[in-house]
Amino acid sequence: FLEISGRQLETMPVNLPSLVEQQAIGSFFSHLDDLITLHQRKLELLRNIKKSLLDKMFV
């Protein structure tokens, strides 16, 4: 199989976003994680309300 040696790898250019762009990307994903957590909590609350209402309906 083909392989890449360490020497070949050292000569290959690696494109990385600037530090400012990396921070913006990190901030975006952090905000996205917060939104996901918020919606998961809301969903759990609604599931609990649904369960409670169904229990009251069929008592």
Secondary structure, DSSP 8 states (H G I E B T S, - for coil): -----HHHHHHS------HHHHHHHHHHHHHHHHHHHHHHHHHHHHHHHHHHHHHHHT-
